[in-house]
Amino acid sequence: MLELAAFTAALSSVGALIKVANESKNLELTSSLIELQQKILNMQGSFGELQQKYHEAQEQTRRLGDELRQLSDASALANDIVAEDNAYFLNKEGNKSGPYCTACWDRDRKLVRLSFQGPCTFPGKYGFNEYICAVHGKLTVYMKGLYN
Protein backbone atom coordinates (compact mmCIF):
# COMPACT_ATOMS: atom_id res chain seq x y z
CA MET A 1 0.00 0.00 0.00
CA LEU A 2 1.16 3.49 -0.81
CA GLU A 3 2.60 5.31 2.18
CA LEU A 4 3.30 8.96 2.93
CA ALA A 5 7.01 8.07 2.90
CA ALA A 6 6.75 7.54 -0.87
CA PHE A 7 5.62 11.15 -1.30
CA THR A 8 8.46 12.35 0.91
CA ALA A 9 10.97 10.41 -1.16
CA ALA A 10 9.51 11.75 -4.43
CA LEU A 11 9.59 15.32 -3.11
CA SER A 12 13.18 14.88 -2.01
CA SER A 13 14.18 13.55 -5.44
CA VAL A 14 12.39 16.36 -7.28
CA GLY A 15 14.00 18.88 -4.92
CA ALA A 16 17.43 17.50 -5.83
CA LEU A 17 16.55 17.71 -9.54
CA ILE A 18 15.41 21.31 -9.11
CA LYS A 19 18.76 22.13 -7.54
CA VAL A 20 20.60 20.58 -10.50
CA ALA A 21 18.32 22.38 -12.99
CA ASN A 22 18.94 25.72 -11.19
CA GLU A 23 22.69 25.16 -11.26
CA SER A 24 22.54 24.45 -15.00
CA LYS A 25 20.39 27.56 -15.44
CA ASN A 26 17.75 25.59 -17.34
CA LEU A 27 14.66 27.69 -16.55
CA GLU A 28 12.25 25.53 -18.55
CA LEU A 29 13.32 22.36 -16.72
CA THR A 30 13.27 24.16 -13.36
CA SER A 31 9.74 25.41 -14.04
CA SER A 32 8.55 21.92 -15.05
CA LEU A 33 10.11 20.37 -11.95
CA ILE A 34 8.51 23.00 -9.70
CA GLU A 35 5.12 22.18 -11.29
CA LEU A 36 5.80 18.49 -10.68
CA GLN A 37 6.74 19.24 -7.07
CA GLN A 38 3.44 21.14 -6.60
CA LYS A 39 1.47 18.23 -8.09
CA ILE A 40 3.18 15.79 -5.73
CA LEU A 41 2.34 18.07 -2.77
CA ASN A 42 -1.32 18.18 -3.89
CA MET A 43 -1.37 14.41 -4.28
CA GLN A 44 0.15 14.04 -0.83
CA GLY A 45 -2.66 16.18 0.65
CA SER A 46 -5.33 14.21 -1.22
CA PHE A 47 -3.74 10.96 -0.11
CA GLY A 48 -3.87 12.09 3.53
CA GLU A 49 -7.57 12.91 3.20
CA LEU A 50 -8.30 9.54 1.55
CA GLN A 51 -6.35 7.74 4.23
CA GLN A 52 -8.42 9.50 6.93
CA LYS A 53 -11.68 8.54 5.16
CA TYR A 54 -10.44 4.97 4.85
CA HIS A 55 -9.77 4.76 8.61
CA GLU A 56 -13.18 6.29 9.35
CA ALA A 57 -14.83 3.70 7.08
CA GLN A 58 -12.93 0.90 8.81
CA GLU A 59 -14.12 2.17 12.21
CA GLN A 60 -17.72 2.42 11.00
CA THR A 61 -17.51 -1.12 9.61
CA ARG A 62 -16.22 -2.37 12.97
CA ARG A 63 -19.04 -0.57 14.85
CA LEU A 64 -21.68 -1.94 12.48
CA GLY A 65 -20.25 -5.44 12.85
CA ASP A 66 -20.43 -5.13 16.65
CA GLU A 67 -24.00 -3.84 16.41
CA LEU A 68 -24.97 -6.72 14.11
CA ARG A 69 -23.46 -9.25 16.55
CA GLN A 70 -25.39 -7.68 19.44
CA LEU A 71 -28.64 -7.79 17.47
CA SER A 72 -27.96 -11.38 16.49
CA ASP A 73 -27.23 -12.32 20.13
CA ALA A 74 -30.42 -10.56 21.30
CA SER A 75 -32.43 -12.29 18.59
CA ALA A 76 -31.12 -15.69 19.69
CA LEU A 77 -31.86 -14.87 23.34
CA ALA A 78 -35.41 -13.74 22.51
CA ASN A 79 -36.41 -17.37 21.96
CA ASP A 80 -35.44 -18.19 25.55
CA ILE A 81 -37.06 -15.18 27.27
CA VAL A 82 -40.27 -15.89 29.19
CA ALA A 83 -42.55 -13.20 30.65
CA GLU A 84 -43.78 -14.07 34.13
CA ASP A 85 -45.15 -11.98 37.01
CA ASN A 86 -44.17 -8.57 35.54
CA ALA A 87 -40.61 -9.60 34.75
CA TYR A 88 -38.66 -11.70 32.28
CA PHE A 89 -36.91 -14.95 32.99
CA LEU A 90 -34.32 -16.69 30.86
CA ASN A 91 -35.25 -20.32 30.34
CA LYS A 92 -32.29 -21.87 28.55
CA GLU A 93 -32.28 -25.65 28.19
CA GLY A 94 -34.53 -26.02 31.23
CA ASN A 95 -32.40 -23.77 33.46
CA LYS A 96 -34.43 -20.78 34.63
CA SER A 97 -32.68 -17.59 35.68
CA GLY A 98 -33.94 -14.14 36.51
CA PRO A 99 -35.88 -12.05 37.11
CA TYR A 100 -34.84 -9.52 34.44
CA CYS A 101 -36.10 -5.99 33.82
CA THR A 102 -38.88 -5.81 31.23
CA ALA A 103 -38.12 -2.18 30.33
CA CYS A 104 -34.44 -2.85 29.63
CA TRP A 105 -35.22 -5.86 27.45
CA ASP A 106 -38.17 -4.29 25.62
CA ARG A 107 -36.37 -1.03 24.87
CA ASP A 108 -32.67 -1.96 24.50
CA ARG A 109 -32.68 -5.76 24.20
CA LYS A 110 -30.42 -5.97 27.25
CA LEU A 111 -30.91 -8.46 30.04
CA VAL A 112 -30.53 -6.60 33.32
CA ARG A 113 -31.06 -8.73 36.41
CA LEU A 114 -33.39 -7.24 38.99
CA SER A 115 -32.13 -6.93 42.58
CA PHE A 116 -34.24 -8.40 45.36
CA GLN A 117 -35.17 -5.68 47.82
CA GLY A 118 -37.32 -7.73 50.23
CA PRO A 119 -40.98 -8.43 50.86
CA CYS A 120 -43.34 -5.86 49.42
CA THR A 121 -44.29 -3.09 51.85
CA PHE A 122 -46.99 -1.68 49.59
CA PRO A 123 -50.45 -2.06 51.23
CA GLY A 124 -52.56 -4.83 49.74
CA LYS A 125 -49.62 -6.56 48.05
CA TYR A 126 -49.21 -9.41 50.55
CA GLY A 127 -47.16 -12.30 49.15
CA PHE A 128 -45.25 -10.15 46.67
CA ASN A 129 -41.57 -9.29 46.68
CA GLU A 130 -39.93 -6.04 45.60
CA TYR A 131 -37.25 -6.04 42.96
CA ILE A 132 -35.40 -3.06 41.54
CA CYS A 133 -33.56 -2.47 38.29
CA ALA A 134 -30.07 -1.03 38.76
CA VAL A 135 -30.34 0.82 35.45
CA HIS A 136 -33.56 2.64 36.34
CA GLY A 137 -32.79 3.03 40.05
CA LYS A 138 -36.26 3.92 41.23
CA LEU A 139 -38.18 1.48 39.05
CA THR A 140 -39.59 -1.14 41.38
CA VAL A 141 -41.29 -4.28 40.11
CA TYR A 142 -43.68 -6.30 42.24
CA MET A 143 -43.61 -10.01 41.72
CA LYS A 144 -45.23 -13.09 43.19
CA GLY A 145 -43.12 -15.90 44.46
CA LEU A 146 -39.67 -16.14 45.89
CA TYR A 147 -37.37 -15.82 42.91
CA ASN A 148 -34.07 -14.57 44.23
C-alpha positions in Angstrom: 0.0 0.0 0.0 1.2 3.5 -0.8 2.6 5.3 2.2 3.3 9.0 2.9 7.0 8.1 2.9 6.8 7.5 -0.9 5.6 11.2 -1.3 8.5 12.4 0.9 11.0 10.4 -1.2 9.5 11.8 -4.4 9.6 15.3 -3.1 13.2 14.9 -2.0 14.2 13.6 -5.4 12.4 16.4 -7.3 14.0 18.9 -4.9 17.4 17.5 -5.8 16.6 17.7 -9.5 15.4 21.3 -9.1 18.8 22.1 -7.5 20.6 20.6 -10.5 18.3 22.4 -13.0 18.9 25.7 -11.2 22.7 25.2 -11.3 22.5 24.5 -15.0 20.4 27.6 -15.4 17.7 25.6 -17.3 14.7 27.7 -16.5 12.2 25.5 -18.6 13.3 22.4 -16.7 13.3 24.2 -13.4 9.7 25.4 -14.0 8.5 21.9 -15.0 10.1 20.4 -11.9 8.5 23.0 -9.7 5.1 22.2 -11.3 5.8 18.5 -10.7 6.7 19.2 -7.1 3.4 21.1 -6.6 1.5 18.2 -8.1 3.2 15.8 -5.7 2.3 18.1 -2.8 -1.3 18.2 -3.9 -1.4 14.4 -4.3 0.1 14.0 -0.8 -2.7 16.2 0.7 -5.3 14.2 -1.2 -3.7 11.0 -0.1 -3.9 12.1 3.5 -7.6 12.9 3.2 -8.3 9.5 1.6 -6.3 7.7 4.2 -8.4 9.5 6.9 -11.7 8.5 5.2 -10.4 5.0 4.9 -9.8 4.8 8.6 -13.2 6.3 9.4 -14.8 3.7 7.1 -12.9 0.9 8.8 -14.1 2.2 12.2 -17.7 2.4 11.0 -17.5 -1.1 9.6 -16.2 -2.4 13.0 -19.0 -0.6 14.9 -21.7 -1.9 12.5 -20.3 -5.4 12.9 -20.4 -5.1 16.6 -24.0 -3.8 16.4 -25.0 -6.7 14.1 -23.5 -9.2 16.5 -25.4 -7.7 19.4 -28.6 -7.8 17.5 -28.0 -11.4 16.5 -27.2 -12.3 20.1 -30.4 -10.6 21.3 -32.4 -12.3 18.6 -31.1 -15.7 19.7 -31.9 -14.9 23.3 -35.4 -13.7 22.5 -36.4 -17.4 22.0 -35.4 -18.2 25.6 -37.1 -15.2 27.3 -40.3 -15.9 29.2 -42.5 -13.2 30.7 -43.8 -14.1 34.1 -45.2 -12.0 37.0 -44.2 -8.6 35.5 -40.6 -9.6 34.8 -38.7 -11.7 32.3 -36.9 -15.0 33.0 -34.3 -16.7 30.9 -35.2 -20.3 30.3 -32.3 -21.9 28.5 -32.3 -25.6 28.2 -34.5 -26.0 31.2 -32.4 -23.8 33.5 -34.4 -20.8 34.6 -32.7 -17.6 35.7 -33.9 -14.1 36.5 -35.9 -12.0 37.1 -34.8 -9.5 34.4 -36.1 -6.0 33.8 -38.9 -5.8 31.2 -38.1 -2.2 30.3 -34.4 -2.8 29.6 -35.2 -5.9 27.4 -38.2 -4.3 25.6 -36.4 -1.0 24.9 -32.7 -2.0 24.5 -32.7 -5.8 24.2 -30.4 -6.0 27.2 -30.9 -8.5 30.0 -30.5 -6.6 33.3 -31.1 -8.7 36.4 -33.4 -7.2 39.0 -32.1 -6.9 42.6 -34.2 -8.4 45.4 -35.2 -5.7 47.8 -37.3 -7.7 50.2 -41.0 -8.4 50.9 -43.3 -5.9 49.4 -44.3 -3.1 51.9 -47.0 -1.7 49.6 -50.5 -2.1 51.2 -52.6 -4.8 49.7 -49.6 -6.6 48.0 -49.2 -9.4 50.5 -47.2 -12.3 49.1 -45.3 -10.1 46.7 -41.6 -9.3 46.7 -39.9 -6.0 45.6 -37.2 -6.0 43.0 -35.4 -3.1 41.5 -33.6 -2.5 38.3 -30.1 -1.0 38.8 -30.3 0.8 35.5 -33.6 2.6 36.3 -32.8 3.0 40.0 -36.3 3.9 41.2 -38.2 1.5 39.0 -39.6 -1.1 41.4 -41.3 -4.3 40.1 -43.7 -6.3 42.2 -43.6 -10.0 41.7 -45.2 -13.1 43.2 -43.1 -15.9 44.5 -39.7 -16.1 45.9 -37.4 -15.8 42.9 -34.1 -14.6 44.2 
